[in-house]
Amino acid sequence: MLKFNGAWRFDSPGRIADDVSAEFSRLISRIAAQGDLQVVLEHFKNYFAGAAGTTSNWSSSASWAETDLRRCMNTAAENAPLFIEAFYDACEALQRAHPHYVVPDVDLINRALSNHNGGYQIQPPDLVSQNAQHAIEVPQRPLSLDQQAQEIIQRSLRQSEQFLSEGRDRQAVQEIIWLLETVSTAFQGLDTGSGTVQGKYFNKIAQDLRSHHKGKILEQVLAWVTTLHGYLSSPTGGGIRHGTDLKTGIVIQPNESRLFCNLIRSYISYLMAEHTRLSKS
């Protein structure tokens, strides 16, 4: 058995990518070609049935074994970590019982996962989510914000990271966008030295800050973050805030969600530092 977040065994962090399932099926076929077809199919069926929460009975023929295996894999695919564990454990057990079989090693399995956006990598004995990358740090105590604001910020940051670790990519980005919009409200009514911020919502606040900082770094940073915010909000872009276009929308991938979260975290960190600076001016 692989080691990973125990909660994932009961609460799936997400379905395995369809291409990964198809690739594992092809690998099983190649393994089975080395010996007794039905014996190998029944072996893998037993492991995927366990991942699916069911039991496995011997099929009446190799053809039915293949059909039954496919059914078990389709059900097990609802939980990506269990699906990967079932394939890995089945390969390991088969080679121990029948050393003459050549089975995919960890490198090959990881390559299949990587090539098909599987979202995980095996680092024996652990199964590691590719979302579990280093997060951009955000100051824990922005000097110009009160205790309640600090608690809101840190709670939202933790929630976004939790979503990433569970493979809930859209929710992770959605949470960090909400935090960006929330942090921006700290600038309401702030005297920047060249004018007062009048806006009440993110886009208007960003617009006011840009107009008061022409030619400054803050103006350029706000242009970048506004562009990112607009892309993630659009149904034909990230589709995070206003839904995604069912015909042309793009489903966010784990590496993309981490990129977006880290970008927005860095912008939040910068904006909080600017808020502190402007508040002291």
CYANA upper distance limits for C-alpha pairs under 8 A (distance plus 0.5 A):
  1 MET  CA     85 GLU  CA      7.13
  1 MET  CA     89 ASP  CA      6.89
  1 MET  CA    125 PRO  CA      8.27
  2 LEU  CA     85 GLU  CA      6.61
  2 LEU  CA    124 PRO  CA      7.67
  2 LEU  CA    125 PRO  CA      5.87
  2 LEU  CA    126 ASP  CA      5.88
  2 LEU  CA    127 LEU  CA      6.50
  3 LYS  CA    125 PRO  CA      6.42
  3 LYS  CA    126 ASP  CA      5.00
  3 LYS  CA    127 LEU  CA      6.40
  4 PHE  CA      8 TRP  CA      8.19
  4 PHE  CA     81 PRO  CA      8.47
  4 PHE  CA    126 ASP  CA      6.55
  4 PHE  CA    127 LEU  CA      6.02
  4 PHE  CA    128 VAL  CA      7.46
  5 ASN  CA      9 ARG  CA      8.35
  6 GLY  CA     10 PHE  CA      8.33
  7 ALA  CA     11 ASP  CA      6.40
  8 TRP  CA     12 SER  CA      5.57
  8 TRP  CA     13 PRO  CA      6.57
  8 TRP  CA     79 ASN  CA      8.39
  8 TRP  CA     81 PRO  CA      7.75
  8 TRP  CA    166 GLU  CA      8.39
  9 ARG  CA     79 ASN  CA      8.49
  9 ARG  CA     81 PRO  CA      8.37
  9 ARG  CA     82 LEU  CA      7.39
 12 SER  CA     78 GLU  CA      7.66
 12 SER  CA     79 ASN  CA      5.44
 12 SER  CA     80 ALA  CA      7.82
 12 SER  CA     81 PRO  CA      8.48
 13 PRO  CA     79 ASN  CA      7.31
 13 PRO  CA     80 ALA  CA      7.79
 13 PRO  CA    166 GLU  CA      5.23
 13 PRO  CA    167 GLY  CA      5.76
 13 PRO  CA    168 ARG  CA      7.10
 14 GLY  CA     78 GLU  CA      7.11
 14 GLY  CA     79 ASN  CA      6.28
 14 GLY  CA     80 ALA  CA      6.54
 14 GLY  CA    166 GLU  CA      8.16
 14 GLY  CA    167 GLY  CA      6.63
 14 GLY  CA    168 ARG  CA      7.57
 15 ARG  CA     77 ALA  CA      6.16
 15 ARG  CA     78 GLU  CA      4.81
 15 ARG  CA     79 ASN  CA      5.56
 15 ARG  CA     80 ALA  CA      5.56
 16 ILE  CA     20 VAL  CA      7.33
 16 ILE  CA     21 SER  CA      7.58
 16 ILE  CA     77 ALA  CA      5.81
 16 ILE  CA     78 GLU  CA      7.02
 16 ILE  CA     79 ASN  CA      7.01
 16 ILE  CA     80 ALA  CA      4.77
 16 ILE  CA     81 PRO  CA      8.40
 16 ILE  CA     83 PHE  CA      7.78
 16 ILE  CA    118 GLY  CA      6.90
 17 ALA  CA     21 SER  CA      7.20
 17 ALA  CA     80 ALA  CA      8.46
 17 ALA  CA    116 HIS  CA      7.58
 17 ALA  CA    117 ASN  CA      7.33
 17 ALA  CA    118 GLY  CA      6.20
 18 ASP  CA     22 ALA  CA      6.79
 19 ASP  CA     23 GLU  CA      6.57
 19 ASP  CA    116 HIS  CA      6.23
 20 VAL  CA     24 PHE  CA      6.64
 20 VAL  CA    112 ALA  CA      7.21
 20 VAL  CA    113 LEU  CA      6.69
 20 VAL  CA    116 HIS  CA      6.23
 20 VAL  CA    117 ASN  CA      8.29
 20 VAL  CA    118 GLY  CA      6.77
 21 SER  CA     25 SER  CA      6.75
 21 SER  CA     73 MET  CA      8.01
 21 SER  CA     77 ALA  CA      7.75
 22 ALA  CA     26 ARG  CA      6.90
 23 GLU  CA     27 LEU  CA      6.80
 23 GLU  CA    112 ALA  CA      7.50
 24 PHE  CA     28 ILE  CA      6.68
 24 PHE  CA     87 PHE  CA      8.09
 25 SER  CA     29 SER  CA      6.84
 26 ARG  CA     30 ARG  CA      6.94
 27 LEU  CA     31 ILE  CA      6.75
 27 LEU  CA    104 PRO  CA      8.15
 28 ILE  CA     32 ALA  CA      6.58
 28 ILE  CA     40 VAL  CA      8.49
 28 ILE  CA     41 LEU  CA      8.11
 28 ILE  CA     44 PHE  CA      8.37
 29 SER  CA     33 ALA  CA      6.73
 30 ARG  CA     34 GLN  CA      7.63
 31 ILE  CA     35 GLY  CA      8.33
 31 ILE  CA     40 VAL  CA      8.04
 31 ILE  CA    101 TYR  CA      7.63
 31 ILE  CA    102 VAL  CA      7.35
 31 ILE  CA    103 VAL  CA      6.77
 32 ALA  CA     36 ASP  CA      7.05
 32 ALA  CA     37 LEU  CA      5.40
 32 ALA  CA     38 GLN  CA      8.28
 32 ALA  CA     40 VAL  CA      5.87
 32 ALA  CA     41 LEU  CA      7.43
 33 ALA  CA     37 LEU  CA      6.88
 34 GLN  CA    101 TYR  CA      7.10
 34 GLN  CA    102 VAL  CA      8.47
 35 GLY  CA     40 VAL  CA      8.20
 35 GLY  CA    101 TYR  CA      8.30
 36 ASP  CA     40 VAL  CA      6.93
 37 LEU  CA     41 LEU  CA      6.75
 37 LEU  CA     62 ALA  CA      7.17
 38 GLN  CA     42 GLU  CA      6.43
 38 GLN  CA     61 SER  CA      7.73
 38 GLN  CA     62 ALA  CA      5.16
 38 GLN  CA     65 ALA  CA      7.01
 38 GLN  CA     66 GLU  CA      8.46
 39 VAL  CA     43 HIS  CA      6.66
 40 VAL  CA     44 PHE  CA      6.91
 41 LEU  CA     45 LYS  CA      6.46
 41 LEU  CA     62 ALA  CA      8.08
 41 LEU  CA     65 ALA  CA      6.66
 41 LEU  CA     66 GLU  CA      6.86
 41 LEU  CA     69 LEU  CA      7.34
 42 GLU  CA     46 ASN  CA      6.63
 42 GLU  CA     58 TRP  CA      7.20
 42 GLU  CA     59 SER  CA      8.20
 42 GLU  CA     65 ALA  CA      6.84
 42 GLU  CA     69 LEU  CA      7.98
 43 HIS  CA     47 TYR  CA      7.41
 43 HIS  CA     90 ALA  CA      7.62
 43 HIS  CA     94 LEU  CA      8.16
 44 PHE  CA     48 PHE  CA      6.78
 44 PHE  CA     69 LEU  CA      7.78
 44 PHE  CA     86 ALA  CA      8.44
 44 PHE  CA     87 PHE  CA      7.75
 44 PHE  CA     90 ALA  CA      6.34
 45 LYS  CA     49 ALA  CA      6.36
 45 LYS  CA     56 SER  CA      7.24
 45 LYS  CA     65 ALA  CA      8.29
 45 LYS  CA     68 ASP  CA      7.79
 45 LYS  CA     69 LEU  CA      5.27
 45 LYS  CA     72 CYS  CA      7.16
 45 LYS  CA     73 MET  CA      8.34
 46 ASN  CA     50 GLY  CA      6.87
 46 ASN  CA     55 THR  CA      7.67
 46 ASN  CA     56 SER  CA      5.80
 47 TYR  CA     51 ALA  CA      6.95
 47 TYR  CA     86 ALA  CA      5.75
 47 TYR  CA     87 PHE  CA      7.80
 47 TYR  CA     89 ASP  CA      8.13
 47 TYR  CA     90 ALA  CA      6.64
 48 PHE  CA     52 ALA  CA      6.61
 48 PHE  CA     69 LEU  CA      8.02
 48 PHE  CA     72 CYS  CA      6.17
 48 PHE  CA     73 MET  CA      6.24
 48 PHE  CA     76 ALA  CA      6.68
 48 PHE  CA     83 PHE  CA      7.41
 48 PHE  CA     86 ALA  CA      6.03
 48 PHE  CA     87 PHE  CA      7.87
 49 ALA  CA     53 GLY  CA      6.70
 49 ALA  CA     54 THR  CA      5.59
 49 ALA  CA     55 THR  CA      6.07
 49 ALA  CA     56 SER  CA      6.37
 49 ALA  CA     72 CYS  CA      5.78
 49 ALA  CA     73 MET  CA      8.01
 49 ALA  CA     76 ALA  CA      7.71
 50 GLY  CA     54 THR  CA      6.12
 50 GLY  CA     55 THR  CA      6.80
 50 GLY  CA     56 SER  CA      8.40
 50 GLY  CA     86 ALA  CA      8.28
 51 ALA  CA     76 ALA  CA      5.92
 51 ALA  CA     82 LEU  CA      5.96
 51 ALA  CA     83 PHE  CA      6.78
 51 ALA  CA     86 ALA  CA      6.73
 52 ALA  CA     72 CYS  CA      6.96
 52 ALA  CA     73 MET  CA      8.12
 52 ALA  CA     75 THR  CA      6.05
 52 ALA  CA     76 ALA  CA      4.71
 52 ALA  CA     77 ALA  CA      8.45
 53 GLY  CA     76 ALA  CA      8.43
 58 TRP  CA     65 ALA  CA      8.00
 59 SER  CA     64 TRP  CA      6.29
 59 SER  CA     65 ALA  CA      5.57
 59 SER  CA     68 ASP  CA      8.03
 60 SER  CA     64 TRP  CA      6.85
 60 SER  CA     65 ALA  CA      7.83
 61 SER  CA     65 ALA  CA      6.59
 62 ALA  CA     66 GLU  CA      6.69
 63 SER  CA     67 THR  CA      6.97
 64 TRP  CA     68 ASP  CA      6.46
 65 ALA  CA     69 LEU  CA      6.43
 66 GLU  CA     70 ARG  CA      6.70
 67 THR  CA     71 ARG  CA      6.82
 68 ASP  CA     72 CYS  CA      6.77
 69 LEU  CA     73 MET  CA      6.61
 70 ARG  CA     74 ASN  CA      6.63
 71 ARG  CA     75 THR  CA      6.93
 72 CYS  CA     76 ALA  CA      6.56
 73 MET  CA     77 ALA  CA      6.38
 73 MET  CA     83 PHE  CA      8.04
 74 ASN  CA     78 GLU  CA      7.91
 76 ALA  CA     80 ALA  CA      8.24
 76 ALA  CA     82 LEU  CA      7.54
 76 ALA  CA     83 PHE  CA      6.04
 77 ALA  CA     82 LEU  CA      8.49
 77 ALA  CA     83 PHE  CA      6.12
 78 GLU  CA     83 PHE  CA      8.46
 79 ASN  CA     83 PHE  CA      6.61
 80 ALA  CA     84 ILE  CA      6.70
 81 PRO  CA     85 GLU  CA      6.58
 81 PRO  CA    120 TYR  CA      8.39
 81 PRO  CA    127 LEU  CA      7.96
 82 LEU  CA     86 ALA  CA      6.50
 83 PHE  CA     87 PHE  CA      7.04
 84 ILE  CA     88 TYR  CA      6.67
 85 GLU  CA     89 ASP  CA      6.34
 86 ALA  CA     90 ALA  CA      6.46
 87 PHE  CA     91 CYS  CA      6.71
 88 TYR  CA     92 GLU  CA      6.78
 88 TYR  CA    109 ILE  CA      8.44
 89 ASP  CA     93 ALA  CA      6.51
 90 ALA  CA     94 LEU  CA      6.48
 91 CYS  CA     95 GLN  CA      6.80
 91 CYS  CA    103 VAL  CA      6.41
 91 CYS  CA    104 PRO  CA      7.54
 92 GLU  CA     96 ARG  CA      6.84
 92 GLU  CA    103 VAL  CA      8.41
 93 ALA  CA     97 ALA  CA      6.71
 94 LEU  CA     98 HIS  CA      6.30
 94 LEU  CA     99 PRO  CA      8.21
 94 LEU  CA    101 TYR  CA      7.97
 95 GLN  CA     99 PRO  CA      5.32
 95 GLN  CA    100 HIS  CA      7.79
 95 GLN  CA    101 TYR  CA      6.43
 95 GLN  CA    102 VAL  CA      7.63
 95 GLN  CA    103 VAL  CA      7.36
104 PRO  CA    108 LEU  CA      6.19
104 PRO  CA    109 ILE  CA      6.83
105 ASP  CA    109 ILE  CA      6.83
106 VAL  CA    110 ASN  CA      6.49
106 VAL  CA    122 ILE  CA      7.26
107 ASP  CA    111 ARG  CA      6.54
108 LEU  CA    112 ALA  CA      6.74
109 ILE  CA    113 LEU  CA      6.77
109 ILE  CA    122 ILE  CA      8.47
110 ASN  CA    114 SER  CA      6.52
110 ASN  CA    120 TYR  CA      8.40
110 ASN  CA    121 GLN  CA      5.99
110 ASN  CA    122 ILE  CA      6.85
111 ARG  CA    115 ASN  CA      6.44
112 ALA  CA    116 HIS  CA      6.73
112 ALA  CA    118 GLY  CA      8.33
113 LEU  CA    117 ASN  CA      6.49
113 LEU  CA    118 GLY  CA      4.88
113 LEU  CA    119 GLY  CA      7.51
113 LEU  CA    120 TYR  CA      7.22
113 LEU  CA    121 GLN  CA      7.44
114 SER  CA    118 GLY  CA      6.39
114 SER  CA    119 GLY  CA      7.77
114 SER  CA    120 TYR  CA      8.21
114 SER  CA    121 GLN  CA      8.15
117 ASN  CA    253 GLN  CA      8.09
117 ASN  CA    254 PRO  CA      8.45
119 GLY  CA    129 SER  CA      6.56
119 GLY  CA    130 GLN  CA      5.86
119 GLY  CA    131 ASN  CA      7.73
119 GLY  CA    167 GLY  CA      8.25
119 GLY  CA    254 PRO  CA      6.76
120 TYR  CA    127 LEU  CA      7.26
120 TYR  CA    128 VAL  CA      6.06
120 TYR  CA    129 SER  CA      4.95
120 TYR  CA    130 GLN  CA      5.64
121 GLN  CA    127 LEU  CA      6.42
121 GLN  CA    128 VAL  CA      5.81
121 GLN  CA    129 SER  CA      7.00
121 GLN  CA    130 GLN  CA      7.20
122 ILE  CA    126 ASP  CA      6.51
122 ILE  CA    127 LEU  CA      5.09
122 ILE  CA    128 VAL  CA      6.62
123 GLN  CA    127 LEU  CA      6.48
123 GLN  CA    128 VAL  CA      7.34
128 VAL  CA    132 ALA  CA      7.80
129 SER  CA    165 SER  CA      7.17
129 SER  CA    167 GLY  CA      8.11
130 GLN  CA    254 PRO  CA      7.74
130 GLN  CA    255 ASN  CA      7.89
131 ASN  CA    164 LEU  CA      6.17
131 ASN  CA    165 SER  CA      6.35
131 ASN  CA    167 GLY  CA      7.51
131 ASN  CA    254 PRO  CA      6.57
131 ASN  CA    255 ASN  CA      7.26
131 ASN  CA    258 ARG  CA      6.91
132 ALA  CA    164 LEU  CA      7.71
132 ALA  CA    165 SER  CA      6.33
133 GLN  CA    258 ARG  CA      8.25
135 ALA  CA    262 ASN  CA      6.63
136 ILE  CA    262 ASN  CA      5.90
136 ILE  CA    263 LEU  CA      8.48
136 ILE  CA    265 ARG  CA      6.60
136 ILE  CA    266 SER  CA      6.74
137 GLU  CA    265 ARG  CA      7.75
137 GLU  CA    266 SER  CA      8.01
137 GLU  CA    269 SER  CA      8.21
138 VAL  CA    265 ARG  CA      7.05
138 VAL  CA    266 SER  CA      7.65
138 VAL  CA    268 ILE  CA      7.81
138 VAL  CA    269 SER  CA      5.57
139 PRO  CA    269 SER  CA      7.06
140 GLN  CA    150 GLN  CA      7.66
140 GLN  CA    154 GLN  CA      7.39
141 ARG  CA    145 LEU  CA      8.34
141 ARG  CA    150 GLN  CA      6.84
142 PRO  CA    150 GLN  CA      7.61
142 PRO  CA    272 MET  CA      6.90
142 PRO  CA    273 ALA  CA      7.70
142 PRO  CA    276 THR  CA      7.66
143 LEU  CA    276 THR  CA      6.81
144 SER  CA    275 HIS  CA      7.38
144 SER  CA    276 THR  CA      5.47
144 SER  CA    279 SER  CA      7.37
145 LEU  CA    149 ALA  CA      6.51
145 LEU  CA    150 GLN  CA      7.05
145 LEU  CA    186 ALA  CA      8.38
146 ASP  CA    150 GLN  CA      6.82
147 GLN  CA    151 GLU  CA      6.75
148 GLN  CA    152 ILE  CA      6.87
149 ALA  CA    153 ILE  CA      6.76
150 GLN  CA    154 GLN  CA      6.72
151 GLU  CA    155 ARG  CA      6.43
152 ILE  CA    156 SER  CA      6.63
153 ILE  CA    157 LEU  CA      6.72
153 ILE  CA    179 LEU  CA      7.26
153 ILE  CA    183 VAL  CA      8.24
154 GLN  CA    158 ARG  CA      6.68
155 ARG  CA    159 GLN  CA      6.68
156 SER  CA    160 SER  CA      6.70
156 SER  CA    175 GLU  CA      7.18
156 SER  CA    176 ILE  CA      7.59
156 SER  CA    179 LEU  CA      7.02
157 LEU  CA    161 GLU  CA      6.83
157 LEU  CA    175 GLU  CA      8.49
157 LEU  CA    176 ILE  CA      7.43
157 LEU  CA    179 LEU  CA      8.36
158 ARG  CA    162 GLN  CA      6.61
159 GLN  CA    163 PHE  CA      6.76
159 GLN  CA    172 ALA  CA      7.99
159 GLN  CA    175 GLU  CA      7.81
160 SER  CA    164 LEU  CA      6.86
160 SER  CA    171 GLN  CA      7.89
160 SER  CA    172 ALA  CA      4.91
160 SER  CA    173 VAL  CA      7.51
160 SER  CA    175 GLU  CA      6.15
160 SER  CA    176 ILE  CA      6.67
161 GLU  CA    165 SER  CA      6.75
161 GLU  CA    172 ALA  CA      7.31
162 GLN  CA    166 GLU  CA      6.82
162 GLN  CA    172 ALA  CA      8.23
163 PHE  CA    167 GLY  CA      6.78
163 PHE  CA    168 ARG  CA      5.44
163 PHE  CA    169 ASP  CA      7.12
163 PHE  CA    171 GLN  CA      6.88
163 PHE  CA    172 ALA  CA      5.48
164 LEU  CA    168 ARG  CA      6.15
164 LEU  CA    169 ASP  CA      6.21
164 LEU  CA    172 ALA  CA      6.18
164 LEU  CA    254 PRO  CA      8.37
164 LEU  CA    257 SER  CA      8.30
164 LEU  CA    258 ARG  CA      7.93
167 GLY  CA    254 PRO  CA      7.59
168 ARG  CA    172 ALA  CA      6.76
169 ASP  CA    173 VAL  CA      6.94
169 ASP  CA    252 ILE  CA      7.44
169 ASP  CA    253 GLN  CA      7.60
169 ASP  CA    254 PRO  CA      6.53
169 ASP  CA    257 SER  CA      6.09
170 ARG  CA    174 GLN  CA      6.51
170 ARG  CA    240 ILE  CA      7.00
170 ARG  CA    252 ILE  CA      7.24
170 ARG  CA    257 SER  CA      7.70
171 GLN  CA    175 GLU  CA      6.52
172 ALA  CA    176 ILE  CA      6.95
172 ALA  CA    257 SER  CA      7.76
172 ALA  CA    261 CYS  CA      7.88
173 VAL  CA    177 ILE  CA      6.63
173 VAL  CA    240 ILE  CA      7.83
173 VAL  CA    257 SER  CA      6.66
173 VAL  CA    260 PHE  CA      7.23
173 VAL  CA    261 CYS  CA      6.30
174 GLN  CA    178 TRP  CA      6.74
174 GLN  CA    240 ILE  CA      6.45
174 GLN  CA    241 ARG  CA      7.29
175 GLU  CA    179 LEU  CA      6.84
176 ILE  CA    180 LEU  CA      6.73
176 ILE  CA    261 CYS  CA      6.86
176 ILE  CA    264 ILE  CA      7.39
176 ILE  CA    265 ARG  CA      7.91
177 ILE  CA    181 GLU  CA      6.77
177 ILE  CA    229 HIS  CA      7.92
177 ILE  CA    264 ILE  CA      7.79
178 TRP  CA    182 THR  CA      6.59
179 LEU  CA    183 VAL  CA      6.50
180 LEU  CA    184 SER  CA      6.72
180 LEU  CA    264 ILE  CA      7.57
180 LEU  CA    268 ILE  CA      6.57
181 GLU  CA    185 THR  CA      7.33
181 GLU  CA    201 TYR  CA      7.87
181 GLU  CA    202 PHE  CA      5.82
182 THR  CA    186 ALA  CA      8.08
183 VAL  CA    268 ILE  CA      7.67
183 VAL  CA    271 LEU  CA      8.47
183 VAL  CA    272 MET  CA      8.04
184 SER  CA    188 GLN  CA      8.30
184 SER  CA    201 TYR  CA      8.29
184 SER  CA    202 PHE  CA      6.46
184 SER  CA    205 ILE  CA      7.39
184 SER  CA    206 ALA  CA      8.26
184 SER  CA    271 LEU  CA      8.25
185 THR  CA    200 LYS  CA      7.08
185 THR  CA    201 TYR  CA      7.39
185 THR  CA    202 PHE  CA      7.60
185 THR  CA    205 ILE  CA      7.96
186 ALA  CA    275 HIS  CA      8.14
187 PHE  CA    197 VAL  CA      7.02
187 PHE  CA    205 ILE  CA      7.71
187 PHE  CA    275 HIS  CA      7.40
188 GLN  CA    197 VAL  CA      5.98
188 GLN  CA    198 GLN  CA      6.65
188 GLN  CA    199 GLY  CA      6.86
188 GLN  CA    200 LYS  CA      6.83
188 GLN  CA    205 ILE  CA      7.65
189 GLY  CA    196 THR  CA      6.28
189 GLY  CA    197 VAL  CA      5.52
189 GLY  CA    198 GLN  CA      6.34
190 LEU  CA    196 THR  CA      6.00
190 LEU  CA    197 VAL  CA      5.98
190 LEU  CA    278 LEU  CA      8.49
190 LEU  CA    279 SER  CA      7.88
191 ASP  CA    195 GLY  CA      6.29
191 ASP  CA    196 THR  CA      4.89
191 ASP  CA    197 VAL  CA      7.17
191 ASP  CA    278 LEU  CA      8.24
191 ASP  CA    279 SER  CA      8.35
192 THR  CA    196 THR  CA      6.47
192 THR  CA    197 VAL  CA      7.97
192 THR  CA    212 HIS  CA      7.64
192 THR  CA    278 LEU  CA      6.48
192 THR  CA    279 SER  CA      8.43
192 THR  CA    281 SER  CA      8.24
193 GLY  CA    281 SER  CA      7.91
194 SER  CA    212 HIS  CA      6.14
194 SER  CA    213 HIS  CA      8.35
195 GLY  CA    212 HIS  CA      6.64
196 THR  CA    208 ASP  CA      8.47
197 VAL  CA    205 ILE  CA      6.93
197 VAL  CA    208 ASP  CA      6.10
197 VAL  CA    209 LEU  CA      7.04
198 GLN  CA    204 LYS  CA      8.40
198 GLN  CA    205 ILE  CA      7.45
198 GLN  CA    208 ASP  CA      7.44
199 GLY  CA    204 LYS  CA      5.27
199 GLY  CA    205 ILE  CA      4.97
199 GLY  CA    208 ASP  CA      7.29
200 LYS  CA    204 LYS  CA      7.24
200 LYS  CA    205 ILE  CA      6.81
201 TYR  CA    205 ILE  CA      6.41
202 PHE  CA    206 ALA  CA      6.49
203 ASN  CA    207 GLN  CA      6.59
203 ASN  CA    226 THR  CA      7.61
204 LYS  CA    208 ASP  CA      6.62
205 ILE  CA    209 LEU  CA      6.71
206 ALA  CA    210 ARG  CA      6.60
206 ALA  CA    222 LEU  CA      6.70
206 ALA  CA    226 THR  CA      7.90
207 GLN  CA    211 SER  CA      6.72
208 ASP  CA    212 HIS  CA      6.84
209 LEU  CA    213 HIS  CA      6.79
209 LEU  CA    218 LEU  CA      8.39
209 LEU  CA    219 GLU  CA      7.67
210 ARG  CA    214 LYS  CA      6.72
210 ARG  CA    218 LEU  CA      7.49
210 ARG  CA    219 GLU  CA      5.03
210 ARG  CA    220 GLN  CA      8.42
210 ARG  CA    222 LEU  CA      7.24
210 ARG  CA    223 ALA  CA      8.38
211 SER  CA    219 GLU  CA      8.12
213 HIS  CA    218 LEU  CA      7.06
213 HIS  CA    219 GLU  CA      6.15
214 LYS  CA    219 GLU  CA      6.56
215 GLY  CA    219 GLU  CA      7.13
215 GLY  CA    220 GLN  CA      8.36
216 LYS  CA    220 GLN  CA      7.48
217 ILE  CA    221 VAL  CA      6.70
218 LEU  CA    222 LEU  CA      6.58
219 GLU  CA    223 ALA  CA      6.80
220 GLN  CA    224 TRP  CA      6.91
221 VAL  CA    225 VAL  CA      6.74
221 VAL  CA    267 TYR  CA      8.22
222 LEU  CA    226 THR  CA      6.33
223 ALA  CA    227 THR  CA      6.70
224 TRP  CA    228 LEU  CA      6.82
225 VAL  CA    229 HIS  CA      6.46
225 VAL  CA    264 ILE  CA      8.01
225 VAL  CA    267 TYR  CA      7.50
226 THR  CA    230 GLY  CA      6.53
227 THR  CA    231 TYR  CA      6.69
228 LEU  CA    232 LEU  CA      6.68
229 HIS  CA    233 SER  CA      6.57
230 GLY  CA    234 SER  CA      6.65
231 TYR  CA    237 GLY  CA      5.48
231 TYR  CA    238 GLY  CA      6.34
231 TYR  CA    239 GLY  CA      8.38
232 LEU  CA    237 GLY  CA      6.19
232 LEU  CA    238 GLY  CA      4.46
232 LEU  CA    239 GLY  CA      6.17
232 LEU  CA    240 ILE  CA      6.00
232 LEU  CA    241 ARG  CA      7.42
233 SER  CA    237 GLY  CA      7.50
233 SER  CA    238 GLY  CA      6.81
233 SER  CA    239 GLY  CA      6.09
233 SER  CA    240 ILE  CA      5.95
233 SER  CA    241 ARG  CA      5.15
233 SER  CA    242 HIS  CA      6.24
233 SER  CA    243 GLY  CA      8.39
234 SER  CA    238 GLY  CA      6.70
234 SER  CA    239 GLY  CA      5.73
234 SER  CA    240 ILE  CA      7.89
234 SER  CA    241 ARG  CA      7.78
234 SER  CA    242 HIS  CA      6.86
234 SER  CA    243 GLY  CA      8.11
234 SER  CA    244 THR  CA      7.89
235 PRO  CA    239 GLY  CA      4.70
235 PRO  CA    240 ILE  CA      8.02
235 PRO  CA    242 HIS  CA      6.50
235 PRO  CA    243 GLY  CA      5.86
235 PRO  CA    244 THR  CA      4.54
235 PRO  CA    245 ASP  CA      5.43
235 PRO  CA    249 GLY  CA      6.85
236 THR  CA    244 THR  CA      6.73
236 THR  CA    245 ASP  CA      6.09
236 THR  CA    248 THR  CA      6.70
236 THR  CA    249 GLY  CA      5.41
236 THR  CA    250 ILE  CA      7.75
237 GLY  CA    244 THR  CA      8.11
237 GLY  CA    249 GLY  CA      7.15
237 GLY  CA    250 ILE  CA      7.49
238 GLY  CA    244 THR  CA      7.74
238 GLY  CA    249 GLY  CA      8.07
238 GLY  CA    250 ILE  CA      7.25
238 GLY  CA    251 VAL  CA      8.11
238 GLY  CA    252 ILE  CA      7.35
239 GLY  CA    243 GLY  CA      5.35
239 GLY  CA    244 THR  CA      4.58
239 GLY  CA    245 ASP  CA      7.71
239 GLY  CA    249 GLY  CA      7.38
239 GLY  CA    250 ILE  CA      8.11
240 ILE  CA    244 THR  CA      7.52
244 THR  CA    249 GLY  CA      5.68
244 THR  CA    250 ILE  CA      7.95
245 ASP  CA    249 GLY  CA      4.90
252 ILE  CA    256 GLU  CA      6.84
252 ILE  CA    257 SER  CA      6.99
253 GLN  CA    257 SER  CA      6.66
254 PRO  CA    258 ARG  CA      6.85
255 ASN  CA    259 LEU  CA      6.76
256 GLU  CA    260 PHE  CA      6.64
257 SER  CA    261 CYS  CA      6.50
258 ARG  CA    262 ASN  CA      6.50
259 LEU  CA    263 LEU  CA      6.57
260 PHE  CA    264 ILE  CA      6.62
261 CYS  CA    265 ARG  CA      6.48
262 ASN  CA    266 SER  CA      6.65
263 LEU  CA    267 TYR  CA      6.86
264 ILE  CA    268 ILE  CA      6.57
265 ARG  CA    269 SER  CA      6.64
266 SER  CA    270 TYR  CA      6.71
267 TYR  CA    271 LEU  CA      6.55
268 ILE  CA    272 MET  CA      6.59
269 SER  CA    273 ALA  CA      6.84
270 TYR  CA    274 GLU  CA      6.70
271 LEU  CA    275 HIS  CA      6.54
272 MET  CA    276 THR  CA      6.82
273 ALA  CA    277 ARG  CA      6.77
274 GLU  CA    278 LEU  CA      6.49
275 HIS  CA    279 SER  CA      6.41
276 THR  CA    280 LYS  CA      6.93
277 ARG  CA    281 SER  CA      6.99
